[in-house]
Amino acid sequence: MRVRSQNKVDASIYNTLGVQILSTLELTKSAGEERTGQFDLSSHPAGVYLIQIQDGQQVYSKRIIRK
């Protein structure tokens, strides 16, 4: 998922019950610059999770599946 914004970017992972399971990752970036972050789900069970990215103006959500 790509988010191009000059604002601070927050990313969180939630389980299917809506509980935040991983702490927020904050990324600050310049326009056109790409930043990456990694979440380690190895200590969580297989299943469906939701990653939510907020850039101050918009919220992006994507479903991820851990096998």
C-alpha positions in Angstrom: 0.0 0.0 0.0 1.5 3.4 -1.0 0.6 6.6 0.7 2.1 9.8 -0.6 1.7 12.6 1.9 3.8 15.3 3.6 1.9 14.6 6.9 2.9 12.2 9.7 1.7 8.7 8.8 0.4 6.4 11.5 -0.1 2.6 10.9 -1.8 0.2 13.2 -2.8 -3.5 13.0 -6.2 -4.7 14.4 -7.6 -8.2 14.9 -11.1 -9.1 13.7 -12.6 -8.0 17.0 -11.3 -4.4 16.4 -8.6 -4.7 19.1 -5.3 -3.0 18.3 -2.7 -5.7 18.5 0.4 -3.9 17.5 1.4 -0.4 18.6 1.3 2.4 16.2 4.1 3.0 13.9 4.8 6.6 13.1 6.5 7.7 9.9 7.2 11.2 8.8 7.9 11.7 5.2 8.4 14.4 2.5 6.2 14.7 -0.6 7.0 12.0 -3.1 9.3 10.2 -0.7 8.5 6.7 0.2 8.9 5.2 3.7 8.4 1.6 4.7 7.7 -0.1 8.0 7.4 -3.6 9.1 5.1 -5.3 11.6 6.0 -8.7 13.1 2.9 -10.9 13.4 4.9 -14.1 14.2 3.6 -14.1 17.8 0.0 -13.8 16.7 -2.2 -16.7 15.5 -3.0 -17.3 11.9 -6.0 -15.3 10.8 -7.3 -12.1 9.2 -6.0 -8.8 10.4 -6.7 -5.2 9.4 -3.9 -2.7 8.8 -5.1 0.9 9.0 -2.9 3.8 7.8 -3.8 7.4 8.6 -1.9 10.3 7.0 -3.7 13.2 8.7 -6.2 13.7 5.9 -7.2 10.2 4.8 -7.6 6.7 6.3 -6.5 3.7 4.3 -7.5 0.2 5.3 -6.3 -3.2 4.0 -7.1 -6.7 5.1 -4.1 -9.0 5.5 -4.1 -12.7 6.1 -1.5 -14.5 8.2 -1.2 -18.1 7.3 
